[in-house]
Amino acid sequence: MEDFVRNSFLPVIPLRGLVIFPLMNLHFDIGRAGSLAALKIAEKEGSKVLLLPQRDASEPNPGYEQLLSVGTVAEIRVVRKEDGNAITRVSARGLYRVEVHAFSEQGGALFADVEPLPQTDISRNVFETYKSSILQAVNDFAAVEPKLNKEVVKIISSLDDPDMFIDTVCGVLVRNEQDRQRLLEERNAENRLDVLSQVLATEIELVKLDRKISGKVKKNIEQSQKEYYLREQIKAISEELGDNEDEVESYAARIREKKMPPELEEKALKELFRLRKMQGSSPEAANIRTYCDWICDLPWSEKTEDNSDLALAMDILNEDHFGLEKVKERIVDYIAVNHLTKKIKGPILCFVGPPGVGKTSNAKSIARALNRNFVRMSLGGVRDEAEIRGHRRTYIGAIPGRILYCMKQAGSTNPVFLLDEIDKMSSDFRGDPASAMLEVLDPEQNNAFRDHFLEMDYDLSQVMFICTANQAEAIPAPLYDRMEVIQLTGYTEDEKREIARRYLLPKQAAENGLQADTLTMSDETLNAVIEQYTRESGVRNLERHIGTVCRKIARKTVENGSVFRNYEVSEADLTEYLGAPRFHADEGTEKDEVGAVNGLAWTAVGGTTLTVEVTLMPGKGDILLTGQLGDVMKESARTAFSLVRSRAEEYGIDPKLLSEKDVHIHVPEGAVPKDGPSAGVTMATALLSVFTGKRVRHDVAMTGEITLRGKVLAIGGLKEKTLAALRAGMTTVIIPKANRSDMQELPKNVLERLQFVLAEDVQTVFDTAFVK
């Protein structure tokens, strides 16, 4: 396809009822598949396209035999596709005329082999004679057609090139499609000038006739019809003036009731004064009515009374969610400070964690604990700044942004405002919404938030903003800096089991029409659902599977004549209700081996074990890395290899192995991308094992970044990784000494069942990992 475009072949866009000349700008819409394919190719390959008129404009999908043989090569200037519309708007400029010699089809688009039409010579005297005659016709045309721009006439007069002169006049003045195509196809310049003179004479006569007929039609309007129209207009104006006065007074009363700041009230009343002077049916009056409606509907002084009972607030938070102690403590702290100071700016919190851990539902629970109204705004996919700040009133149909829309929905100045998925915002030519959010989420600025539509300062300082995100790295740094970030890690199996027992099972039973005591599931059954049917940090899939079990029980109940009886779901029943298990518990190495080490990794759905395998093969000391490793992980592997080679003598490694053997490092599950520096100690241990022949303990897992000096650096996701080690049956976990403080946040059962070795140097790792 690229070869076609580079040679004499150009993509073709058929035109219906349009003929474009060189130097002419044309705007047209395309929606046919072939035209869209040609446009896409042209954009990629130099923006040139052949515009060919159709023989029959009514043909929806013309083939090459239904296209004319002479057209214009044009340059695509602007392509605009409206959201939700299958039509694409194209702006193009004609370059030169061409003749088509052959057609071909490629990639769903039509291509044409073209040759430019040559410019013919014409004597200067002949051209000046025709030019004078045609310019007189142009001036006559301008005299009877006021729509013709005088500047265009000046430009035409200044043209000295015959082809440019003819093409410009044709593009501006010739309206008949057949005449335009005839002038486009004519090769001889003198013949083109002769035809153009005749066509212009006809065009002028047609315009004169059209204006004469229009004048007669206007004079034929009956006097009685004029009088009736005027009487009805006067009547409508009188009615509008009477209603307008009452409307203005009604708005004024509502504005005074809102108790907004004096300067804002004065501005609103000035807008009403403008409305008083306007005709009620004018577009500007409708704009002012919309403006006044928004001012009157927004909360200015209305607020809810905060709950100051700490015990009640904690009971509500515990009633709705299990765990999440950091969030609950932060909210109770806020209530206590608010109770003492009576005036505190709303905090800007950001809950960062994997899907399904309760970020959004926690915001609703916080609103209930504080006795505040709750509103939610989803930011996923928002890419227009106007979504945040609104549109200026100069635009037709302008409205405020979604911030003020949600405040109107809340009905109070101090709601809990959830900004969901703040890490999913994007930007394009319409602006950067993340930058607009800087003012909203800055406690020093949001007391005077200015929406483009409202054009007034609106106080957001009493609002408690709660943002949610899955990845903190995706939040712009200036925005991240303005928020108090609370990390929500994944739930442990014990926590999931308690959540399922306390919340999910009763909820799903009620939603599926079962009585509270109809369905019971033992701890072993819930554990089996968690371990064998879900693989997530949160509990969304767990709730779905419990819902599936409830639906199966509901079906049995109906089949038994809607007689409720107790169903106790055992682990053996899960295959009947949920099908075969989808997941199996993480397993490390089954026995002590050489060159195989259990690593630990963090994923978006929790931690997992990662076996690193190393083997030697004849070669010249190269290193081969497989398992779809990212750049950072590849660098960690090379760092570990360099460390082991640099200490070869210390570890008793035969130098011949380093020079005569290639090293192959593989991390299984090759279809899964892997990256990060925390597998450094794992790779170093596997390399040393394969070079020295020492076996590595199969009940040891490790994580940590490594340096060339053998230092073990801190890692993230410790909770998720240690839970994965526990699931895989490990007894000892080696972690960086720098992560000692993170152990305080580990679940109690993890601390009790795992032995932790804190490593500051790689030697500690080797001493622990190798079989004595």
Secondary structure by P-SEA (a helix, b strand, c coil): caaaaaccbbbbbbbccccccccbbbbbccccaaaaaaaaaaaacccbbbbbbbcccccccccccccccbbbbbbbcbbbbcccccbbbbbbbbcbbbbbccccccccbbbbbcccbbbbbbcaaaaaaaaaaaaaaaaaaaaacccccaaaaaaaaacccaaaaaaaaaacccccaaaaaaaaacccaaaaaaaaaaaaaaaaaaaaaaaaaaaaaaaaccaaaaaaaaaaaaaaaaaaaaaaaaaaaaaaaaaaaacccaaaaaaaaaaaaaaaacccccaaaaaaaaaaaaaaaccccbbbbbbccaaaaaaaaaaccccaaaaaaaaaaaaaaaaaaccccccbbbbbccccccaaaaaaaaaaaacbbbbbbbcccccccccccccccccccccccaaaaaaaaacccccccccccccccccccccccccccccccccccccccccccccbbbbccccbbbbbbcccccccaaaaaacbbbbbccccaaaaaaaaaccaaaaaaaaaccccccccccaaaaaaaacccccccccaaaaaaaaaaaaaaaaaaaaaccbbbbbbbccccccccccccccccccccccccccbbbbbbccccbbbbbbbbbbbccccbbbbbcccccaaaaaaaaaaaaaaaaacccccccccccccbbbbbbbcccccccccccaaaaaaaaaaaaaacccccccccbbbbbcccbbbbbbcaaaaaaaaaaaacccbbbbbcccccccccccaaaaacbbbbbbccaaaaaaacccc
